[in-house]
């Protein structure tokens, strides 16, 4: 859908030790015109285990719309662009 920035709390990071790493988000707030994602996903090892459950994060990446039989969702893909980041804020 495009480039997006999100602030959220990590709800679960149990899949963050693997590649692709997946972080489930709680209370996500996206900046700009795009909806907030429910997950952050990365295929790059540098984002593995960078954040843990309960920590606040700010991330920038590419927003993807996920359409499945259970509905529509959104995820933020980080690591495909040199300006992507995942920063622990609290």
N, C-alpha and C positions, 0 to 999 in steps of 0.2 A: 504494500500500500504506500510505502514511503518511509522516509527517515523520521524517527520519533525519539523523544526523551521521556523517561518515566521515573517517578519517585515512588517507592513502595517499601513495604516491610517484607522480608523473606518469611514465608509461611512454612516452607519445607525446602531443605537443601539436600535431601537424602540421595538425589540423583546427580548431585554436583560433583561427585568423585569420578564419574564416568565421562566418556566422550561419545555422544554429545552430552554436555552437562545441562541439567535442567533445574531451574529454581522456580518453585511455585510462589506466587505473590499474594499478599493480602493488602487491602487498602491502596491499590495502585492509582496514581494520578498522572495522567499523560499531559504533556504540554502541547499546545497547538491544536490542530483540527481533528486529530485522530483519536479513536477510542483507546482506553487503557487496556493493556495486555494482562492476561492472567498468569503468564509464564515468561521467563527469560530463558533462552536456549542458546548454546554456543557449541560449535564444532571445534573450537580452538582450546588446546590444553591450558593456555595461560589463564583462562577463566574458571578452571576447575577449583573447587573448594575456596573460592575467594570470599564468599559470604555464607553466613550460617543463620539458622532459624532465629527469628526475633530481631535481627539486625536491619536497620534502615539502609536502603541503597538508592543510588541514582545511576541510571543506565541510559546509554544512547546506542541505537542500532536501527535495524530495518524492521518495520512492523509487517507481520504477515496475518492475513485473515484465514482462519481455519474453518472449513465447512465440513461437517460430519453428520451422521445420522442423529446424533444427540444435540445438534444445534450449531450455532456459529460462535466462534471464539477468536481470540487474538493472542499472538505471541511475538515477543521481541527477539530477533536474531542478532546476536552480537559477535563480532570477530571477523566479519566479511569486509569491513571497511577500516582503513587505518585510523579514522576518527572515532570508532566505537570504543566504549568504555563501560566498566562496572566498578563503582566506587562505594565503599561502605561509608555511610554518613553518620550513623549513630548506633 
